[in-house]
Amino acid sequence: RPAASRTQGQVIVRARTPTVGLAVFDLDGTITWRDSFVPYVAGFLRRHPAYCRRLWRVPGPLLRYLLDRDRGRLKESLIIGLLRGVDRATLDAWTNTFAEELIASGTRPLALEQIRMHRDDRDRLVLLSASPDLYVTRIGERLRFDEVICTGVRWDGDRLDGHLTTQNRRAEEKARCIEQLRVRCPGMRVVAYGNSASDLPHLQLADDGWLISTRSGLTQRAAALGLRTASWG
């Protein structure tokens, strides 16, 4: 499959061939307009105010993050501190609502069109996100992705434990996931989309890596690495 050649109305147009490829999409800031983790947790707390009594647990992890810059550790601490012990049925009910609302009003129309184009081209769609599987899996299902790779969170039976079961799927960890996809899907051309500096390592491993951004410094950096850039609004 030839690499993407141009943008048309900011949707990336690719020549179609019978060869099936892998289309790998980041979630936050690429498909969605912004971060999804904080709105997910905040939305749950608004609907279940009894858990707001746990907010005193937030400043500690935030202060620690300022020192170690470990996003995975911060994510784990916030999930444990605020959501640990929530039963599966209660969290699933909120996850369904959150996924529906996010797709309806929090996603980029051009990103959804790009996903549709790959689906029509019979590419294998992969959602690759650092956000937790508490809701990313559901979003992937709603958007009809073939596979979802995201940060795993542990359950203790029907109660949320909160510890991470995988590495935080960010930066070099995303690159490792791309390498594993290539091993599992030999010979398939990889097209990947991301929006941040932390996405550059895995975008470089794609046959056709696209940075979705309008930030001049970042787009110049991406271009210097041989990546393509586009804007989805």
Secondary structure, 3 states (H helix, E strand, C coil): CCCCCEEECCEEECCCCCCCCEEEECCCCCCECCCCHHHHHHHHHHHCHHHHHHHHHCHHHHHHHHHHCCHHHHHHHHHHHHHCCCEHHHHHHHHHHHHHHHHHHCECHHHHHHHHHHHHCCCEEEEEEEEECCCHHHHHHHCCCCEEEEECEEEECCEEEEEECCCCCCCHHHHHHHHHHHHHCCCCCEEEEECCHHHHHHHHHCCEEEEECCCHHHHHHHHHCCCEEECCC
